[in-house]
């Protein structure tokens, strides 16, 4: 997923399906506070207490 695609979820509660560093599928629910681009790493979803790199995201579903 790319940052422009993820911007539609700003300010919303979402469920994110992503792959961790071992390749296992994980799911997290979070409120998206910001979407940032970090030059050496790429795009990042920033939530309340955590962040998820956009290159690991498999899919996103809006909760509300």
C-alpha positions as CSV (number, residue, x, y, z in Angstrom):
1,X,0.0,0.0,0.0
2,X,1.2,3.5,-0.7
3,X,0.7,6.7,1.4
4,X,-1.8,8.3,-1.0
5,X,-4.0,5.2,-0.8
6,X,-3.8,5.2,3.0
7,X,-4.8,8.9,3.4
8,X,-8.5,8.0,3.1
9,X,-8.2,6.4,6.5
10,X,-6.9,9.5,8.4
11,X,-9.0,10.1,11.5
12,X,-10.8,6.8,11.4
13,X,-10.8,3.6,13.4
14,X,-9.5,0.8,11.2
15,X,-8.5,-2.9,11.3
16,X,-5.1,-3.5,9.6
17,X,-4.0,-6.9,8.3
18,X,-0.2,-6.9,7.9
19,X,2.7,-9.3,7.8
20,X,5.2,-9.1,10.7
21,X,9.0,-9.6,10.2
22,X,8.6,-13.3,10.3
23,X,6.0,-13.3,7.6
24,X,3.1,-14.2,9.9
25,X,-0.3,-12.4,9.2
26,X,-1.3,-10.1,12.1
27,X,-4.3,-7.9,12.7
28,X,-4.5,-4.7,14.7
29,X,-7.2,-2.2,15.3
30,X,-6.1,1.4,15.7
31,X,-7.2,5.0,15.3
32,X,-5.1,6.6,12.5
33,X,-3.6,9.9,13.7
34,X,-1.2,10.5,10.8
35,X,0.4,9.0,7.7
36,X,4.1,9.9,7.4
37,X,6.8,9.1,4.9
38,X,10.2,8.3,6.4
39,X,12.8,8.4,3.6
40,X,14.9,5.3,4.3
41,X,11.9,3.2,5.3
42,X,8.8,4.4,3.3
43,X,5.3,5.2,4.4
44,X,4.0,4.6,7.9
45,X,0.5,4.5,9.6
46,X,0.7,6.2,12.9
47,X,-1.9,5.3,15.5
48,X,-2.5,6.0,19.2
49,X,0.3,3.8,20.6
50,X,2.0,2.3,17.6
51,X,2.9,2.5,14.0
52,X,2.8,0.0,11.1
53,X,4.9,0.3,7.9
54,X,2.8,0.5,4.8
55,X,4.9,-2.0,2.9
56,X,3.8,-4.7,5.4
57,X,0.1,-3.9,5.0
58,X,-2.0,-6.6,3.3
59,X,-5.4,-4.9,3.7
60,X,-7.3,-2.3,5.7
61,X,-10.9,-2.2,6.7
62,X,-12.7,0.7,8.3
63,X,-14.4,-0.1,11.6
64,X,-16.8,2.8,11.9
